[in-house]
Each structure stands twice: as C-alpha cells, then as structure tokens.
Amino acid sequence: MKTVLKNAGWVLTSLAVMSAVAPLATAADTKVSLSFAELEKRKKIYDDPTPIVKSLPIADVVKPEAVAKLTFDIEAMKKAWAEVVGFKSPDVVGKISPEIKPGTYTFQDRDRLPFKALMIPDDYNRFRAGAVPHAGNFAKITVVPTRQYYWALPIAKATKANAGKAKQDAKGYMADETYVSGYPFPQPSGPNKAMQIMYNWEKRYSLSDNYTLYARIFAFNKSLEKDFEGLNMNQYLRLQGRALQEPLGWYDSRAKSNNEAFANISVAVAPRDLYGNVVSLQTYANPEKNSQFMIYISGLRRARKLSGSDTQDALAGQDLIYEDGDGFNQKISQTRYPYKYELLEEREYLVPGYTLDGSTTMSKDKKEFVNFEFERRPVYVVKLTSLDTNFVYSSRKLYFDKETFQLLATENYDQKGRLYRTASTTSAFYPDMGMLVLSDFLGKDHIDAHSTYIKGFAVPAPQLTRDDFSLQSMSKHGK
C-alpha cells in the first residue's frame, strides 16, 4: 500500500480534485460547509505558515450558540486545573540545562549546548537539517517560555467531583464501573502510578465530546519521495464520561447497559482506490471485550464485520497499526496483549508538544518541520513491556505531559529489541475552550526507513448522533 498512488497513476494535488469531494461538515449546528478543498485554500501542507487556528477559527465553522457552550473564562480554567493536578508547569521546570533559554536555535547549536540532556531522544536526533532517510527534522527551533495548559472548566469540575472514585485492584487494573467522568487519576501516586497514568490517557478528552477531525496524510520513502497521499474524515462520539456536551455521563441507556466507550467512523476520501471505504469502530469500556470493527467496501457496496482483535494490521500507506492511533490506542487488558507497567522517570523535557496558532508546516524540499515551538514540559516516562510474544512490539516507551496527560511521543521496539516505530504528536490548544486536539503527527519506521506525516484540523460536532455511526451512515458516506 505504500506505493498505491504511484501504482494508481494518480496524485492528489489539485484543488479541482478535492473540490469534487462533497462538503463534510453540514448540519444545523454548523455555519459553513467544510471540505478538504476549503482546508487546502486556508492552509497548504507545504511551506505555508498560515496560523490556521486563527485564520479559520472554530467560530467561523460552528454556530455561535454552539461555540458559547464550549467556551469559558480562561483565568477560571487555569485556577481550577491547577487545583486538580496540584501544580502549574512554569513552576516546576527550568532545572535541567538552564543555559538553554527562550530564543531561536539552529541545528549548529545542538552540540554546542546541552540539548541532548533536555530533549526526548528522537527529538534530539531530529534536531538537524532535513536529510534522508526520514521526514520531520528541525533545522531551526524556537524555544518559548513554559506555559500553563488546562482542560475545560467542566472537565476540571468532573475530575474534581469524581476524584477518588476510580478503584484499582491489587495488580493495578481499574474496575471500569468505578469510573464516572473527567480524568480518573488527576494526581497519580502509589505503587500503581504507571497504570494510573495510562488510564488517564485511555479516558482522554479531545476538543469536545463530539468532534470531526480532517486528516491529510502524507508518506515518504527513504529518499523522502512521497509514495502515499490520503484524505480521511474522522468523526468521534464519546459515549462514556461525557463532560462537555449534553447528555452528560453516559450518552444513553444503551451505552450504559452495553458498557460502550466511544464510537468512531473514518471515511476515506483519497486516494482514489480507497475512496468511499468506511471503517467503523465501537469500543467498550470493558477491557476484555473486543471492539466492534466494521468496514464498508465501496467497490463491493457491502459492509463486512472484521475481527475486533485484528488491530495489529497496518494502516494503508502509513507507518502505523490500529493500536498506534494517537500514538497509543490499546486497551489496558489483563488477557489481550497484557503488559508490565513501569514508571521510568518524572522529569522535564524540551518538546514541540503544542501550538496555539497552527502555523506549523513542513518544507517541501527537505521535508523539515517549520514554525514548531519547543517548551520545557514536566513529563512522565512510562515503559510497557509486552507479556505476549505474539504482539508486534516487545516494549513501548511513552512520554506523557504531567499537566495535561497528553501523549507527546512514543518509542516502539520489535521482538528483537530494535527500535521499530516512533511517533511524535503536536496538539493545537484553544485557550478560550481549554481543549487540545491533534495538529501534527509524525510516525517513523526505523527498520524500513519510512515516514508518515498527518496534518489534522478538527471542529466540534455537536450535531452528531448515533445515526451518524450506523450501517446506513457507513453506506451513505461510501457512495
């Protein structure tokens, strides 16, 4: 699949092709139709520093009454979240390599200053001019003062109200019926601290309880030649632990009785040989219950049920498996690919974890990342050692932001102990909403020397209902 576009003899570069795609966001709660063609007009993938978070604000897409329900007083959010987690990031960093101060640095400064002690290994290796075999290097970075990040006021209130309710057994596994909403372990502690951090990620929030993510996907071979280009529209409906959009808590009685966690539908808009294929994923809060995995194959005009355990399959053209979604998308299970969980470190790192304006971009010639702001962040480093040799990875090392519980980077090792795949995620932050969502994702295969870059743009989708995740909806999207 890595050469599917070349084999198809079709490259998606023109607005004419993308304009042929029907608008993807049209409903009572939206003000305008949002398509990939419109996104391309607003911000191109290459060499475009347009701050899309500001040039295409959510208020331009979603109706004012819907936006009003998702915006809150910034100072109130800062205060509430600091109380929830017990600190503010600017107060707990600055001790490692203090000579690296806010300012602009080039890759010539990398070895002159102690960046190696301050950066995640893969970020440090990418701090150089763009060069084969991988995309996503940083020839120049801007270090900014550490900022306080926070979640929306309702998430802070839900987390505070339910603090202490989530219970773990002697092995650290959470009894899911004890989780209500918000983050289950706002101040991880004790012998099962590593697993508490993982559960915070499993119950993570993103932009809104209902949202739509537009993903532009580009993959490059070891010569940095593009060998895949895709467009995916992804819709999400949170079914458990809703804190932002009514209904709160469980989405409905069905979700509660079936112990449903999330519904997700992914529509392939490009490349042409995947156009109209739709994947639907229904996940359950019960860690031992396999997800319901469906695919609508447009060429056959038929829906097929897939095995909920087939999540090690590679995604088309990408250096990812389904378990790699958002950097890590596995259930924490005692029976299905279980792990040994360890907290390796709690320390600060200099990371490109967040963007406030969406001006991040990639250079077309060298495939370098441009306009990424690095800042010192307090980080948890968690190691997962696989207890099942049938799993593709022998171990995984995850870097989580202590303040937001966001996953910043992932290192995956194969069964021979070799570094296999890495992932780095940058999130767009909306200060008036107190919300984070995917902005830039880089996945790298270190054995096959291949890279995947995903540029994301998301909008709240309060109009979504269960009907949008049904078989009928899948076939409608596929036509």
C-alpha positions in Angstrom: 0.0 0.0 0.0 3.0 2.3 0.4 3.1 2.8 -3.4 -0.6 2.8 -4.0 -0.7 6.3 -5.5 2.2 5.6 -7.8 0.6 2.3 -9.0 -2.7 4.0 -9.5 -1.0 6.7 -11.6 -2.9 9.4 -9.7 -1.6 12.1 -7.4 -3.9 14.3 -5.4 -2.5 17.8 -5.9 -5.2 19.9 -7.4 -8.0 21.8 -5.8 -10.2 20.6 -8.7 -10.0 17.1 -7.4 -10.6 18.0 -3.8 -13.4 20.3 -4.7 -15.2 17.4 -6.2 -15.5 15.9 -2.7 -18.8 16.7 -1.1 -18.8 19.0 1.9 -18.1 17.0 5.1 -19.4 19.3 7.8 -23.0 20.3 7.2 -25.7 20.3 9.9 -27.9 22.5 11.9 -25.0 23.4 14.3 -22.6 24.4 11.6 -22.4 27.8 9.8 -20.5 26.8 6.7 -19.6 23.7 4.7 -16.1 22.5 5.5 -14.3 20.4 2.9 -10.7 19.4 2.2 -10.7 21.8 -0.7 -11.6 24.6 1.7 -8.8 23.5 4.1 -6.3 23.5 1.3 -7.3 27.0 0.4 -6.9 28.1 4.0 -3.6 26.3 4.7 -1.5 24.2 2.3 0.6 21.3 3.6 4.0 22.6 2.4 5.7 25.9 3.1 2.6 27.6 4.5 3.0 29.3 7.9 -0.7 30.5 7.9 -1.9 30.3 11.5 -5.0 28.2 10.7 -6.2 28.2 14.3 -6.6 31.9 14.0 -7.4 32.2 10.2 -10.1 29.5 10.4 -11.4 29.8 14.0 -14.0 27.4 15.2 -16.4 30.4 15.4 -16.3 30.6 11.6 -17.4 27.0 11.3 -19.7 26.3 14.2 -22.7 28.4 15.1 -22.3 31.0 17.9 -24.7 29.3 20.3 -22.8 26.0 20.0 -19.4 27.8 20.5 -20.8 29.6 23.5 -21.4 26.3 25.3 -17.8 25.3 24.8 -16.0 28.5 25.9 -15.2 29.5 29.5 -13.3 32.1 31.5 -9.6 31.5 30.9 -8.5 32.5 34.4 -11.2 30.3 36.0 -9.9 27.3 33.9 -6.3 28.0 34.9 -7.2 28.2 38.6 -9.4 25.1 38.5 -7.0 22.9 36.6 -4.0 23.9 38.8 -6.1 22.8 41.8 -6.9 19.5 40.1 -3.3 18.5 39.2 -1.7 20.3 42.1 0.8 22.5 40.2 1.4 24.8 37.3 4.0 23.7 34.7 6.0 27.0 34.7 6.7 26.5 38.4 8.3 23.0 38.1 10.7 23.3 35.2 14.0 25.0 34.4 16.4 22.9 36.3 17.9 20.8 33.5 20.3 22.6 31.1 19.2 26.0 32.5 21.6 27.7 30.0 19.1 26.9 27.2 16.8 29.8 27.5 13.9 31.1 25.3 15.1 32.1 21.9 15.9 30.8 18.4 18.4 28.0 17.9 19.7 26.2 14.7 21.0 22.7 14.4 24.5 24.1 14.7 23.7 24.9 18.3 22.6 21.3 19.0 26.0 20.0 20.2 27.3 23.4 21.4 24.7 23.5 24.1 23.4 20.6 26.3 20.3 19.9 24.3 20.9 16.2 24.5 20.2 16.2 28.2 17.0 18.1 27.7 15.3 16.5 24.7 13.5 13.2 24.1 16.0 11.1 22.1 14.0 11.1 18.9 13.5 14.9 19.0 17.2 15.3 19.6 18.1 13.1 16.6 15.7 15.2 14.5 17.3 18.5 15.5 19.3 18.7 12.3 18.9 19.8 8.7 16.4 17.9 6.7 18.0 14.8 5.2 17.3 11.2 4.3 16.0 8.7 5.4 13.2 10.3 7.5 11.0 13.3 7.2 10.3 15.7 10.1 13.7 17.1 11.1 14.1 20.5 12.7 16.8 22.7 11.2 15.7 25.6 13.5 13.6 25.7 16.6 12.1 28.4 18.7 12.2 27.8 22.5 9.4 29.6 24.2 8.7 30.1 28.0 6.8 27.3 29.5 3.0 27.9 29.5 0.3 26.6 31.8 -2.1 24.4 29.9 -5.5 23.3 31.3 -8.7 21.5 30.4 -12.1 23.0 30.0 -13.9 24.0 33.2 -16.5 21.2 33.0 -13.7 18.6 32.7 -11.9 20.1 35.7 -15.2 20.1 37.7 -15.9 16.5 36.7 -12.4 15.4 37.6 -12.5 17.1 41.0 -16.1 15.8 41.8 -15.1 12.2 41.0 -11.6 12.2 42.5 -11.0 9.0 44.4 -13.9 7.1 42.9 -11.9 5.1 40.4 -10.6 2.0 42.1 -7.8 -0.4 41.1 -7.2 -4.0 42.1 -4.0 -5.3 43.6 -2.5 -5.6 40.1 -3.4 -2.0 39.3 -6.3 -2.7 36.9 -9.1 -0.3 37.2 -12.7 -1.5 37.8 -14.3 0.4 35.0 -17.7 0.6 36.7 -16.0 2.9 39.2 -15.1 5.5 36.6 -17.6 8.3 36.1 -16.2 11.2 34.1 -13.2 13.5 34.0 -9.7 12.2 34.4 -9.8 9.2 36.8 -6.4 9.8 38.5 -5.6 13.6 38.4 -2.6 13.2 40.8 -1.1 9.7 40.1 0.6 8.1 43.1 1.4 4.9 44.8 2.7 1.5 43.5 0.3 1.5 40.5 1.2 5.0 39.4 2.3 4.0 35.9 -1.1 2.3 35.3 -2.9 5.4 36.6 -1.1 7.5 34.0 -2.2 5.0 31.3 -5.8 5.2 32.5 -5.8 8.9 32.2 -4.7 8.5 28.6 -7.3 5.8 28.0 -10.1 8.2 29.2 -8.6 11.2 27.5 -10.6 14.1 26.1 -10.1 15.9 22.8 -11.7 19.2 21.7 -15.2 18.1 22.5 -17.4 15.1 23.4 -18.4 15.0 19.7 -16.0 16.3 17.1 -14.8 15.8 13.5 -11.2 15.5 12.5 -10.0 16.1 9.0 -6.7 14.3 8.4 -4.4 15.0 5.5 -1.9 12.1 5.3 1.5 12.0 3.5 4.0 9.3 3.5 7.6 9.3 2.3 10.1 6.6 1.4 13.8 6.6 2.5 14.6 9.0 -0.3 12.0 11.4 1.0 9.9 10.8 -2.1 6.2 10.9 -1.5 4.7 7.5 -2.0 1.3 7.9 -0.4 -1.2 10.7 -0.1 -4.6 10.4 1.6 -7.5 12.3 3.0 -9.6 10.9 5.9 -12.6 12.4 7.6 -13.0 11.0 11.1 -16.0 11.5 13.4 -16.0 10.8 17.1 -18.8 10.3 19.6 -18.0 9.9 23.3 -20.4 7.5 24.9 -19.0 7.2 28.5 -17.7 10.0 30.8 -19.2 12.9 28.8 -18.4 16.2 30.5 -18.9 18.9 27.8 -22.0 18.3 25.8 -25.4 17.0 26.8 -26.2 14.3 27.5 -23.6 14.2 30.3 -22.1 11.0 31.7 -23.4 8.1 29.6 -24.7 9.1 26.2 -27.8 7.0 26.6 -29.2 3.9 28.3 -27.8 1.7 25.5 -24.3 3.0 26.2 -24.6 2.3 29.9 -26.1 -1.2 29.6 -23.6 -2.2 26.9 -20.7 -0.5 28.6 -19.8 1.4 25.4 -17.0 3.9 25.5 -16.5 5.5 22.0 -17.9 5.4 18.5 -15.6 6.3 15.7 -16.2 6.4 11.9 -13.4 7.0 9.4 -14.2 7.9 5.8 -11.5 7.6 3.1 -11.8 10.5 0.7 -8.4 9.8 -1.1 -6.5 8.0 -2.7 -8.9 7.0 -5.4 -8.6 3.3 -4.9 -9.7 3.8 -1.3 -12.3 6.4 -1.9 -15.6 5.6 -0.2 -14.2 2.9 2.1 -15.5 3.5 5.6 -14.3 2.0 8.8 -16.4 2.0 11.9 -15.1 1.2 15.4 -17.2 0.8 18.5 -15.1 0.4 21.6 -16.2 -0.9 25.0 -15.2 0.2 28.5 -14.8 -3.4 29.4 -11.1 -4.1 28.6 -11.8 -7.7 27.9 -14.5 -7.1 25.3 -13.2 -6.7 21.8 -14.2 -3.7 19.8 -16.9 -3.9 17.2 -15.0 -3.4 13.9 -16.8 -2.9 10.7 -15.8 -1.8 7.2 -17.9 -0.7 4.2 -16.1 -1.5 1.0 -17.3 0.9 -1.7 -16.2 -1.3 -4.6 -18.4 -4.1 -3.3 -21.1 -1.9 -1.8 -21.1 -4.2 1.1 -20.3 -3.9 4.8 -18.2 -6.5 6.4 -17.5 -7.3 10.1 -13.9 -7.6 11.0 -12.3 -9.3 14.0 -12.0 -6.9 16.9 -8.6 -8.4 17.6 -7.1 -7.6 14.2 -5.7 -4.3 15.4 -2.1 -5.1 14.5 -2.9 -4.7 10.8 -1.1 -1.8 9.1 -3.0 1.3 8.0 -2.9 1.9 4.3 0.4 3.6 3.2 1.3 4.5 6.8 3.8 3.5 9.4 1.1 2.7 11.9 -1.1 -0.1 13.1 -4.6 0.4 14.6 -3.0 0.1 18.0 -0.8 3.2 17.2 -3.7 5.6 16.9 -2.9 8.9 18.6 0.5 7.4 19.5 -1.1 4.6 21.6 -4.6 3.2 21.3 -4.5 -0.1 23.1 -6.9 -1.2 25.9 -5.3 -1.9 29.2 -6.2 -5.6 29.5 -5.1 -8.5 31.6 -5.8 -11.0 28.9 -5.3 -9.4 25.5 -1.7 -8.4 24.9 -1.0 -7.6 28.6 2.0 -5.5 29.7 4.2 -5.0 32.7 3.9 -1.3 33.5 6.8 0.8 34.9 7.2 4.5 35.6 10.8 5.1 34.5 11.1 8.9 35.0 9.4 12.1 36.1 11.4 14.9 34.7 11.3 17.9 32.3 11.9 17.6 28.6 12.1 20.3 25.9 9.3 19.2 23.5 7.3 20.5 20.5 4.1 19.4 22.1 1.7 22.3 21.5 0.8 25.0 19.0 -1.5 28.0 19.8 -1.9 29.3 16.3 -1.5 26.3 14.0 1.3 28.0 12.0 3.3 24.7 12.0 4.2 23.5 8.5 6.6 21.3 6.5 9.1 22.4 3.9 8.5 20.8 0.5 12.2 20.4 -0.5 13.7 18.9 2.6 10.6 17.8 4.5 11.7 19.7 7.5 9.3 20.9 10.2 9.0 24.7 10.4 7.5 27.0 13.0 7.4 24.4 15.8 7.7 26.0 19.2 9.6 23.9 21.8 9.0 24.4 25.5 10.0 22.8 28.7 7.3 20.4 30.0 7.1 18.2 33.1 6.9 14.6 31.7 6.1 11.1 32.9 8.1 8.4 31.1 6.2 5.0 31.2 7.6 1.7 29.9 5.3 -1.1 28.8 6.9 -4.5 28.4 4.8 -6.9 26.5 4.0 -10.2 28.2 2.7 -11.8 25.0 5.4 -12.5 22.3 2.6 -12.7 19.7 2.3 -8.9 19.8 4.2 -6.9 17.2 6.1 -4.8 19.9 8.3 -6.2 22.7 8.1 -3.0 24.6 6.8 0.6 24.3 8.1 3.8 25.9 5.6 6.6 26.3 6.2 10.2 27.2 3.2 11.9 28.8 2.8 15.6 29.7 2.2 15.7 33.5 -0.1 18.7 33.4 -2.4 17.7 30.5 -1.9 13.9 30.5 -1.3 14.2 26.7 0.9 11.7 25.0 3.8 13.6 23.4 6.0 10.8 22.0 6.2 7.0 21.6 9.0 4.6 21.1 8.1 1.1 19.9 10.6 -1.8 19.9 10.2 -5.0 17.9 10.5 -8.5 19.3 14.3 -8.4 18.6 14.6 -5.3 20.8 15.3 -3.0 17.9 13.8 0.5 17.7 10.9 -0.2 15.2 8.5 2.7 15.1 8.4 6.1 16.8 5.6 8.7 16.9 5.5 12.4 17.8 2.3 14.4 18.4 1.7 18.1 18.5 -1.6 19.4 19.7 -3.5 22.6 18.9 -4.5 24.4 22.1 -7.6 26.5 22.2 -7.2 28.8 25.3 -10.8 30.0 25.5 -12.1 26.4 25.3 -9.4 24.7 27.4 -9.2 22.0 24.8 -6.5 20.1 22.9 -6.7 18.3 19.6 -4.3 16.7 17.1 -2.4 19.2 14.9 0.7 17.4 13.6 1.6 13.7 13.8 4.9 12.2 12.6 5.3 8.4 12.5 8.6 6.8 11.5 9.6 3.3 10.7 13.2 2.9 11.7 13.6 -0.5 10.1 12.1 0.1 6.7 13.1 3.8 6.8 9.7 5.3 6.0 7.8 8.3 7.4 4.2 9.3 7.8 3.1 12.9 8.3 -0.5 13.6 9.3 -1.9 17.2 9.4 -5.0 17.4 11.4 -7.7 20.0 11.8 -10.8 19.4 14.0 -14.0 21.1 14.8 -16.6 20.4 17.4 -19.6 18.5 16.0 -22.5 18.8 18.4 -24.8 17.7 15.7 -23.5 14.1 15.7 -25.8 11.3 16.9 -25.8 7.5 16.9 -27.3 7.6 13.5 -24.1 9.0 12.1 -22.3 5.8 13.2 -24.8 3.3 11.8 -24.5 0.9 8.9 -26.8 3.2 7.0 -24.5 6.1 7.6 -21.5 4.0 6.5 -23.1 3.1 3.2 -24.2 6.8 2.7 -20.6 8.0 3.2 -19.3 5.3 0.9 -21.4 6.3 -2.1 
